[in-house]
Amino acid sequence: MVHHVLVAPDKFKGSLTAAEVCSRVSAGLGVPTVELPVADGGDGTVDAAVACGFERITIEVTGPTGARVPASYAWQAGTAVVELSEASGLRRLPGGLEPLTATSYGTGELVADAVRRGAGRVVLGLGGSACTDGGAGMAQALGARLLDAGGDDLPPGGAALRNLARIDLSGFLDVSGVEFVVASDVDNPLLGPHGAAAVYGPQKGAGPADVETLEAALSRLAAVATATHGLMGAVEHDGVPRTMGVAGAPGAGAAGGVGFAALAFLHAELRPGIDYLLGLLGFGELVEGASLVITGEGSLDEQSLRGKAPVGVAQAAARAGVPVVAVCGRRTLTDAELKDAGIEAAYALTDLEPDPARCMAQAGPLLERLAARLAADRRLEGSA
């Protein structure tokens, strides 16, 4: 007997939110479902938390180019879920990319608001960042002063960090007693060929010369912070203490180096994004009694295998002994790759409509049809 199907997808980027995917899949299945919109720490994390019962708190903050923008975080019983892309993401750029001057200041304003509201735990979802400033803007919003040799405050952006001489934390917001968790599956260090500037700078508009500038600037930030604040102690990654410079810690390069600032100034713990958020949103309780889990995202591809939501859901479901299938807009993964990831089968909108533009425009109705096909194939109770 079917108890329920747990529908736990990420968003279909550009067409449906995770909550909308849940609704359309449930409508098409025609069987009892429990809906759990999920996210991996990137764009849509706040929406997923709100859909799961968190309150949305919206304030006006500084966007990546300095313009004031409305941004939200999720709140429940003293836990705040702050999504960097809400305040400092690529989607907040009013015009072109600004690789040298974009700032994470607005993310710090969201964190500060949550702390002042009384948060005992702040979960930082890092993804979709527009900036490569090493989290300097976030730190400044929390009260840090980043000063040049003349004692003047540095302007926004990563490039300005080349002139950093001193960091003054005397006015830093009191975050004692607040637990900070970075939910991200990025394991890049801050510096070097696998670091924030080299790997992610080009995605934010940085040319080769810009990457060199940003690498030098982030190196300066790391050197000054290490010299003045003793950042050579143990950091924790996925529950494992590691003794190293914070700049070299896995995840320090996340979101243009915001991971570094979270470690250095907030003493955050790094946790795998999707695993941590599934726990926060109650996946373990909801999967009990499920006969099937349906997950998915817009594109099931190579990136999905690198800690994205569908694979995280599949791994969590496997631990509960529940089979998993996926829905998506399109897929490039083979059946063997899917099975290796714990997904028995995948249903793509392009199976019904080969035109990608139509798939995007008609994603909702197509997804309902796809879910009905899935229900028939799996012989789910109540399917046609």
Secondary structure in CASP SS format (residue, H / E / C, confidence):
PFRMAT SS
TARGET T0000
AUTHOR 0000-0000-0000
METHOD secondary structure of the structure
MODEL  1
M C 1.00
V C 1.00
H C 1.00
H E 1.00
V E 1.00
L E 1.00
V E 1.00
A C 1.00
P C 1.00
D C 1.00
K C 1.00
F E 1.00
K C 1.00
G C 1.00
S C 1.00
L E 1.00
T C 1.00
A H 1.00
A H 1.00
E H 1.00
V H 1.00
C H 1.00
S H 1.00
R H 1.00
V H 1.00
S H 1.00
A H 1.00
G H 1.00
L H 1.00
G C 1.00
V C 1.00
P C 1.00
T E 1.00
V E 1.00
E E 1.00
L C 1.00
P C 1.00
V C 1.00
A C 1.00
D C 1.00
G C 1.00
G C 1.00
D C 1.00
G C 1.00
T H 1.00
V H 1.00
D H 1.00
A H 1.00
A H 1.00
V H 1.00
A H 1.00
C C 1.00
G C 1.00
F C 1.00
E E 1.00
R E 1.00
I E 1.00
T E 1.00
I E 1.00
E E 1.00
V E 1.00
T E 1.00
G C 1.00
P C 1.00
T C 1.00
G C 1.00
A C 1.00
R E 1.00
V E 1.00
P E 1.00
A E 1.00
S E 1.00
Y E 1.00
A E 1.00
W E 1.00
Q E 1.00
A C 1.00
G C 1.00
T E 1.00
A E 1.00
V E 1.00
V E 1.00
E E 1.00
L H 1.00
S H 1.00
E H 1.00
A H 1.00
S H 1.00
G E 1.00
L H 1.00
R H 1.00
R H 1.00
L C 1.00
P C 1.00
G C 1.00
G C 1.00
L C 1.00
E C 1.00
P C 1.00
L C 1.00
T C 1.00
A C 1.00
T C 1.00
S C 1.00
Y H 1.00
G H 1.00
T H 1.00
G H 1.00
E H 1.00
L H 1.00
V H 1.00
A H 1.00
D H 1.00
A H 1.00
V H 1.00
R H 1.00
R H 1.00
G C 1.00
A C 1.00
G C 1.00
R E 1.00
V E 1.00
V E 1.00
L E 1.00
G E 1.00
L C 1.00
G C 1.00
G C 1.00
S E 1.00
A C 1.00
C C 1.00
T C 1.00
D C 1.00
G C 1.00
G C 1.00
A H 1.00
G H 1.00
M H 1.00
A H 1.00
Q H 1.00
A H 1.00
L C 1.00
G C 1.00
A C 1.00
R E 1.00
L E 1.00
L E 1.00
D C 1.00
A C 1.00
G C 1.00
G C 1.00
D C 1.00
D E 1.00
L C 1.00
P C 1.00
P C 1.00
G C 1.00
G C 1.00
A H 1.00
A H 1.00
L H 1.00
R H 1.00
N H 1.00
L C 1.00
A C 1.00
R E 1.00
I E 1.00
D E 1.00
L C 1.00
S C 1.00
G C 1.00
F C 1.00
L C 1.00
D C 1.00
V C 1.00
S C 1.00
G C 1.00
V C 1.00
E E 1.00
F E 1.00
V E 1.00
V E 1.00
A E 1.00
S C 1.00
D C 1.00
V C 1.00
D C 1.00
N C 1.00
P C 1.00
L C 1.00
L C 1.00
G C 1.00
P C 1.00
H C 1.00
G C 1.00
A H 1.00
A H 1.00
A H 1.00
V H 1.00
Y H 1.00
G C 1.00
P H 1.00
Q H 1.00
K H 1.00
G C 1.00
A C 1.00
G C 1.00
P H 1.00
A H 1.00
D H 1.00
V H 1.00
E H 1.00
T H 1.00
L H 1.00
E H 1.00
A H 1.00
A H 1.00
L H 1.00
S H 1.00
R H 1.00
L H 1.00
A H 1.00
A H 1.00
V H 1.00
A H 1.00
T H 1.00
A H 1.00
T H 1.00
H H 1.00
G C 1.00
L C 1.00
M C 1.00
G C 1.00
A E 1.00
V E 1.00
E E 1.00
H E 1.00
D C 1.00
G C 1.00
V E 1.00
P E 1.00
R E 1.00
T E 1.00
M C 1.00
G C 1.00
V H 1.00
A H 1.00
G H 1.00
A C 1.00
P C 1.00
G C 1.00
A C 1.00
G C 1.00
A H 1.00
A H 1.00
G H 1.00
G H 1.00
V H 1.00
G H 1.00
F H 1.00
A H 1.00
A H 1.00
L H 1.00
A H 1.00
F H 1.00
L H 1.00
H C 1.00
A C 1.00
E E 1.00
L E 1.00
R E 1.00
P C 1.00
G H 1.00
I H 1.00
D H 1.00
Y H 1.00
L H 1.00
L H 1.00
G H 1.00
L H 1.00
L H 1.00
G C 1.00
F H 1.00
G H 1.00
E H 1.00
L H 1.00
V C 1.00
E C 1.00
G C 1.00
A E 1.00
S E 1.00
L E 1.00
V E 1.00
I E 1.00
T E 1.00
G E 1.00
E E 1.00
G E 1.00
S E 1.00
L E 1.00
D C 1.00
E H 1.00
Q H 1.00
S H 1.00
L H 1.00
R C 1.00
G C 1.00
K C 1.00
A H 1.00
P H 1.00
V H 1.00
G H 1.00
V H 1.00
A H 1.00
Q H 1.00
A H 1.00
A H 1.00
A H 1.00
R H 1.00
A C 1.00
G C 1.00
V C 1.00
P C 1.00
V E 1.00
V E 1.00
A E 1.00
V E 1.00
C E 1.00
G E 1.00
R E 1.00
R E 1.00
T C 1.00
L C 1.00
T C 1.00
D H 1.00
A H 1.00
E H 1.00
L H 1.00
K H 1.00
D H 1.00
A C 1.00
G C 1.00
I C 1.00
E C 1.00
A E 1.00
A E 1.00
Y E 1.00
A E 1.00
L H 1.00
T H 1.00
D H 1.00
L C 1.00
E C 1.00
P C 1.00
D C 1.00
P H 1.00
A H 1.00
R H 1.00
C H 1.00
M H 1.00
A H 1.00
Q C 1.00
A H 1.00
G H 1.00
P H 1.00
L H 1.00
L H 1.00
E H 1.00
R H 1.00
L H 1.00
A H 1.00
A H 1.00
R H 1.00
L H 1.00
A H 1.00
A H 1.00
D H 1.00
R H 1.00
R C 1.00
L C 1.00
E C 1.00
G C 1.00
S C 1.00
A C 1.00
END
